[in-house]
Amino acid sequence: MSWPTWLPIRAELSDLIPYGAPQITGVTALNTNENPFKVPTAVVEKMLAALPQVLENLNRYPDRDALELRGKLAEYITKSTGSSFLAKNIWAANGSNEILQTLMLACGGRGALGFLPSYSVHPLIAKATGTKWISGERLRDFELDLASALKQISDAKPGLTFITTPNNPTGTCTSINDIEVLAEATLAINGLLIVDEAYQEFSDEVSAVSLISKYPNVVVVRTMSKAFAFAGARVGYAVADEAMISAVLVTRLPYHLSSATQALALTALASSDLLLAEVDALISERNRVASELEKLGFRVIPSSANFLLFSGFSSDAHQTWKALVEKGVLIRDVGLPGYLRVTIGLPVENEQFLAAIAAHRP
Ligand SMILES: Cc1ncc(COP(=O)(O)O)c(C=O)c1O
């Protein structure tokens, strides 16, 4: 991008373009790992009932510390993982992206390391917050090589080490035993281990929240955008040691989470069973779509998330992606040569995808 000379954009940002997957209307959107199930009517009704009180009080700022919401998120994590947390262990924000930004602003001084390929927004937020980004490596099959990861940590000594599990865009999981080894290694260099668990509810692996009492440097980042089918509301949260939450309070903007967001999220959490009801259906659809792709001859990376990374098309990945868009199916070209990523949709959407991709079988 060439900027006008009068526009004093920071030099290190001048070559960046805004992040974002294409938002195209009138296609089957399987490109941003959303949950395809709509918010159930019973939950919509509860949200509508909560709104009048929120609306008439919009003259006031929201609860700056979102204490009630943080308490309910703590209850959800305690109930779903068996590790006990209170509101003081939770921070909530407008999506987990905002959590990541607040963390980098607070603790990014010694740089951030991540093992690629992984969530491409991590290096982007690093750049935007002036945090030095260190691109770490994974094995060719996208698994983490623990010995190499430990060496990368001890060589770079970053303030922040990112591990995304299940990983985006690969869907692969890092075992809790390996995460514990990383927690120990990052503690030894006085660094944080940021475990991005955006897709945790789709996986069988134990959550890294179980490590926080032993390793106070572990910060688990979660979201309501995926399993909760609540992406439009923008609610993400961190689970961490109390001292860590106090640190992110320093870099959060005052009143960042609107009263409407807090009220909607509270209602959603009160109906979490209903909102999470389709997670099992998505997992079995994921497994079905993976096996259908394999039957077509594609190679599918084992996934513990609500998406699949696959390879083996007859033409190049970007050409294949374009051909699918022309057939009305929008998947994601994640920039990994030879691979595309598809989000698991409703069965009828998955059928559309399978029919369209069949023309590109190896
Ligand atoms: C690994 C990972 N982390 C975080 C996010 C951000 O989610 P949100 O800001 O909607 O909470 C995403 C979104 O796709 C993701 O894939």
The ligand as an SDF file (V2000), in Angstrom:
LIG
                    3D

 16 16  0  0  0  0  0  0  0  0999 V2000
   -6.6860  -19.8870   16.9800 C   0  0  0  0  0  0  0  0  0  0  0  0
   -7.6080  -18.7130   17.0410 C   0  0  0  0  0  0  0  0  0  0  0  0
   -7.4880  -17.8680   18.0620 N   0  0  0  0  0  0  0  0  0  0  0  0
   -8.2850  -16.7950   18.1690 C   0  0  0  0  0  0  0  0  0  0  0  0
   -9.2450  -16.5300   17.2190 C   0  0  0  0  0  0  0  0  0  0  0  0
  -10.0520  -15.2750   17.3520 C   0  0  0  0  0  0  0  0  0  0  0  0
  -11.3470  -15.5040   17.7050 O   0  0  0  0  0  0  0  0  0  0  0  0
  -12.2880  -14.3890   18.2900 P   0  0  0  0  0  0  0  0  0  0  0  0
  -11.5740  -13.0590   18.2130 O   0  0  0  0  0  0  0  0  0  0  0  0
  -13.5090  -14.4470   17.4670 O   0  0  0  0  0  0  0  0  0  0  0  0
  -12.5210  -14.7830   19.7110 O   0  0  0  0  0  0  0  0  0  0  0  0
   -9.4160  -17.3910   16.1320 C   0  0  0  0  0  0  0  0  0  0  0  0
  -10.4320  -17.1080   15.1070 C   0  0  0  0  0  0  0  0  0  0  0  0
  -10.5550  -17.7230   14.0940 O   0  0  0  0  0  0  0  0  0  0  0  0
   -8.5560  -18.5060   16.0410 C   0  0  0  0  0  0  0  0  0  0  0  0
   -8.6320  -19.3510   15.0100 O   0  0  0  0  0  0  0  0  0  0  0  0
  1  2  1  0
  2  3  1  0
  2 15  2  0
  3  4  2  0
  4  5  1  0
  5  6  1  0
  5 12  2  0
  6  7  1  0
  7  8  1  0
  8  9  2  0
  8 10  1  0
  8 11  1  0
 12 13  1  0
 12 15  1  0
 13 14  2  0
 15 16  1  0
M  END
$$$$
